[in-house]
């Protein structure tokens, strides 16, 4: 079972795997990360593909149930903050984001911008991305600011593109289509980092998160074979093509010199 957020990625991995092994048949079921772990524990799924680490209660449940698991990190993703192209603000610390989304900060002038009202955009609160945002940015708290609700990355990008003073969050794969992204620091005064692939790979971008695969140690051999493929060079190539950062094969990042022309 796969988190809905990475369902399309797992479908591509499945297609490539089944092309190599025509007798292998895998069904990818869409749900939340919590659903995936619950079904894995209940033996209703042989593999859980999730966009976070196991929660403490999930680890405790595995211990109580004497369930032996194997986990494999197969990619990195990020929560990327996006704003309108004309917004002059370039940097924000996580504490600033917290104040925006819990309603304490309401004007861009608090962050070096003009005296305009901030319009936060949020995705569905039960999505993996929103859960990760609430955990990482809000310390496990809930959204308190008056916000614009978007169904997915594309709607966030559309809202930010048409609202000059909006701010929203999307996945790394969607960031390339964003009007503009913000650089983020863990604390004000520390270096601000943009969500480039190298910073995400090295976990220097503060809102980086791991994508993980979990199987039962005594589980279906096909599930483990699928994990082996996803973490192989061919599987990691699909991860890269899907806009995530591979983690199980060597990756080389090439930076264009700022002195070189663009044409």
C-alpha positions as CSV (number, residue, x, y, z in Angstrom):
1,X,0.0,0.0,0.0
2,X,1.3,3.5,-0.9
3,X,0.8,7.0,0.4
4,X,-1.4,8.9,-2.1
5,X,1.4,11.4,-2.4
6,X,3.8,8.9,-4.0
7,X,1.2,6.6,-5.6
8,X,2.2,7.7,-9.1
9,X,5.9,7.0,-8.4
10,X,5.1,3.5,-7.1
11,X,2.9,2.9,-10.2
12,X,5.9,3.7,-12.4
13,X,8.2,1.5,-10.3
14,X,5.6,-1.3,-10.6
15,X,5.4,-1.0,-14.4
16,X,9.2,-1.2,-14.7
17,X,9.4,-4.1,-12.3
18,X,6.7,-6.1,-14.0
19,X,8.3,-5.4,-17.4
20,X,11.4,-7.1,-16.1
21,X,9.5,-10.0,-14.4
22,X,6.3,-10.6,-16.4
23,X,5.1,-13.3,-13.9
24,X,5.2,-10.9,-11.0
25,X,1.9,-9.1,-10.3
26,X,1.8,-6.2,-7.8
27,X,-1.2,-4.1,-6.9
28,X,-0.5,-0.6,-5.6
29,X,-3.3,0.7,-3.4
30,X,-3.6,4.4,-2.6
31,X,-4.1,5.7,0.9
32,X,-2.4,7.7,3.7
33,X,0.9,6.7,5.3
34,X,-1.1,5.8,8.4
35,X,-3.4,3.6,6.3
36,X,-0.4,1.9,4.8
37,X,1.3,1.1,8.1
38,X,-2.0,-0.1,9.6
39,X,-2.6,-2.5,6.6
40,X,1.0,-3.8,6.8
41,X,0.6,-4.5,10.5
42,X,-2.8,-6.2,9.8
43,X,-1.3,-8.4,7.0
44,X,-3.6,-6.8,4.5
45,X,-0.6,-5.4,2.7
46,X,2.9,-6.8,2.1
47,X,4.6,-3.5,1.7
48,X,4.0,0.0,3.0
49,X,5.4,3.0,1.1
50,X,5.2,6.1,3.2
51,X,6.4,9.7,3.2
52,X,7.6,9.8,6.8
53,X,9.3,7.8,9.6
54,X,7.3,5.5,11.8
55,X,5.5,7.3,14.5
56,X,6.3,6.4,18.2
57,X,2.9,4.7,18.6
58,X,3.5,2.7,15.5
59,X,6.9,1.5,16.8
60,X,5.3,0.7,20.1
61,X,2.5,-1.3,18.4
62,X,5.1,-3.3,16.5
63,X,6.9,-4.1,19.7
64,X,3.8,-5.1,21.6
65,X,2.7,-7.3,18.7
66,X,6.1,-8.8,18.3
67,X,6.1,-7.7,14.7
68,X,9.5,-7.7,13.1
69,X,9.8,-5.0,10.3
70,X,12.5,-4.0,7.9
71,X,12.7,-0.4,6.7
72,X,14.4,1.0,3.7
73,X,14.8,4.7,2.9
74,X,14.5,5.0,-0.9
75,X,14.3,8.7,-1.6
76,X,14.1,12.2,-0.1
77,X,11.4,14.8,-0.6
78,X,10.8,18.2,0.8
79,X,8.2,20.6,1.9
80,X,8.7,23.6,-0.4
81,X,7.3,27.1,0.5
82,X,6.0,29.0,-2.6
83,X,5.1,32.6,-3.1
84,X,4.0,34.9,-5.9
85,X,6.7,35.9,-8.3
86,X,6.3,39.6,-7.3
87,X,6.7,39.0,-3.6
88,X,10.1,40.6,-2.5
89,X,10.5,38.3,0.5
90,X,13.1,35.7,-0.1
91,X,13.9,34.1,3.3
92,X,11.9,32.8,6.2
93,X,12.9,30.8,9.3
94,X,10.8,28.0,10.5
95,X,9.6,30.1,13.5
96,X,8.3,32.7,11.0
97,X,6.4,30.0,9.1
98,X,5.0,28.8,12.4
99,X,3.8,32.4,13.3
100,X,2.1,32.7,9.9
101,X,0.2,29.4,10.0
102,X,-0.8,29.7,13.7
103,X,-2.1,33.2,13.0
104,X,0.3,35.3,15.1
105,X,1.9,36.9,12.0
106,X,-0.4,38.4,9.5
107,X,1.6,41.1,7.5
108,X,4.5,40.6,5.1
109,X,6.1,43.7,6.7
110,X,7.1,41.4,9.6
111,X,9.4,39.6,7.3
112,X,10.9,42.6,5.4
113,X,8.1,42.8,2.8
114,X,5.4,45.4,2.2
115,X,2.6,46.1,4.6
116,X,0.3,43.6,2.9
117,X,-1.9,40.9,4.5
118,X,-0.4,37.4,4.3
119,X,-2.8,34.9,2.7
120,X,-1.8,31.4,3.8
121,X,-2.8,28.4,1.6
122,X,-3.1,25.0,3.1
123,X,-3.6,21.5,1.6
124,X,-6.2,19.1,3.1
125,X,-5.3,18.5,6.7
126,X,-5.5,14.8,6.4
127,X,-2.9,14.7,3.6
128,X,0.6,13.4,4.3
129,X,2.1,16.7,3.3
130,X,-0.1,18.7,5.7
131,X,0.6,16.2,8.5
132,X,4.4,16.6,7.8
133,X,4.0,20.4,7.8
134,X,2.1,20.5,11.1
135,X,4.6,18.2,12.7
136,X,7.8,20.0,11.4
137,X,6.6,23.6,11.4
138,X,3.8,23.7,13.9
139,X,5.4,21.3,16.4
140,X,2.5,18.9,16.1
141,X,-0.1,21.7,16.5
142,X,-3.0,22.5,14.1
143,X,-3.5,25.3,11.6
144,X,-4.9,28.4,13.3
145,X,-4.6,31.1,10.7
146,X,-7.5,32.0,8.4
147,X,-6.4,30.1,5.3
148,X,-7.3,29.2,1.7
149,X,-7.9,25.5,1.2
150,X,-6.3,23.7,-1.7
151,X,-6.8,20.1,-2.8
152,X,-3.3,19.4,-4.0
153,X,0.0,20.9,-5.2
154,X,-1.5,22.2,-8.5
155,X,-4.2,24.1,-6.7
156,X,-1.6,25.6,-4.3
157,X,0.5,26.8,-7.3
158,X,-2.6,28.2,-9.0
159,X,-3.7,30.2,-5.8
160,X,-0.2,31.5,-5.3
161,X,0.2,32.5,-8.9
162,X,-3.0,34.6,-8.8
163,X,-2.7,36.1,-5.3
164,X,0.3,38.4,-4.9
165,X,0.5,38.0,-1.2
166,X,-0.3,34.3,-0.8
167,X,2.1,31.7,0.6
168,X,1.7,27.9,0.3
169,X,3.5,24.6,0.5
170,X,4.1,21.9,-2.1
171,X,6.2,18.8,-2.6
172,X,9.7,19.0,-4.2
173,X,8.3,17.5,-7.5
174,X,6.0,20.5,-7.8
175,X,8.5,23.1,-6.9
176,X,9.9,23.4,-10.4
177,X,6.5,24.8,-11.5
178,X,6.2,27.3,-8.7
179,X,6.2,31.1,-9.4
180,X,9.0,31.3,-6.8
181,X,10.3,29.4,-3.8
182,X,11.5,30.7,-0.4
183,X,14.8,29.9,1.2
184,X,14.3,28.4,4.7
185,X,16.4,28.5,7.9
186,X,16.0,26.3,11.0
187,X,16.4,29.4,13.1
188,X,16.6,33.1,12.3
189,X,20.3,34.0,12.0
190,X,21.3,30.6,10.6
191,X,22.0,30.1,6.9
192,X,19.0,30.1,4.6
193,X,18.8,27.2,2.1
194,X,16.7,26.8,-1.0
195,X,15.1,23.5,-1.9
196,X,17.7,22.4,-4.5
197,X,18.3,18.7,-5.0
198,X,21.8,18.8,-3.4
199,X,20.5,20.6,-0.2
200,X,17.7,18.0,0.0
201,X,20.0,15.1,-0.6
202,X,22.4,16.3,2.1
203,X,19.5,17.3,4.5
204,X,20.8,20.9,4.6
205,X,17.4,22.1,3.5
206,X,15.4,22.3,6.8
207,X,12.1,20.9,5.5
208,X,13.6,17.7,4.1
209,X,11.8,14.4,4.7
210,X,12.5,10.8,4.0
211,X,10.4,8.4,1.9
212,X,10.5,4.9,3.3
213,X,9.5,1.3,2.4
214,X,8.5,-1.1,5.2
215,X,8.0,-4.9,4.9
216,X,7.5,-7.6,7.5
217,X,10.7,-9.6,8.0
218,X,8.8,-12.8,7.5
219,X,6.7,-11.6,4.6
220,X,6.0,-12.2,1.0
221,X,9.3,-12.6,-1.0
222,X,7.8,-10.6,-3.9
223,X,7.6,-7.5,-1.6
224,X,11.3,-7.8,-0.8
225,X,12.1,-8.3,-4.5
226,X,10.2,-5.1,-5.3
227,X,12.1,-3.2,-2.6
228,X,15.4,-4.5,-4.1
229,X,14.3,-3.1,-7.5
230,X,13.2,0.3,-6.1
231,X,16.5,0.7,-4.3
232,X,18.6,-0.4,-7.4
233,X,20.1,1.9,-10.0
234,X,17.1,1.4,-12.3
235,X,14.6,2.0,-9.6
236,X,16.4,5.1,-8.3
237,X,16.4,6.5,-11.9
238,X,12.6,6.4,-11.7
239,X,12.8,8.2,-8.3
240,X,14.8,11.0,-9.9
241,X,12.5,11.3,-13.0
242,X,9.6,11.7,-10.6
243,X,11.2,14.8,-9.0
244,X,12.5,13.2,-5.8
245,X,16.1,12.7,-4.7
246,X,17.6,9.2,-4.9
247,X,19.4,8.0,-1.8
248,X,20.5,4.4,-2.4
249,X,22.9,5.0,-5.3
250,X,25.7,7.6,-5.8
251,X,24.4,10.9,-7.0
252,X,26.6,13.6,-8.6
253,X,25.3,17.2,-8.6
254,X,26.5,19.6,-11.3
255,X,26.3,23.3,-10.6
256,X,26.4,25.9,-13.4
257,X,28.9,28.6,-12.9
258,X,27.2,32.0,-12.4
259,X,29.7,33.4,-14.9
260,X,28.5,31.2,-17.7
261,X,25.8,32.4,-20.0
262,X,22.4,30.8,-20.2
263,X,22.3,30.6,-24.0
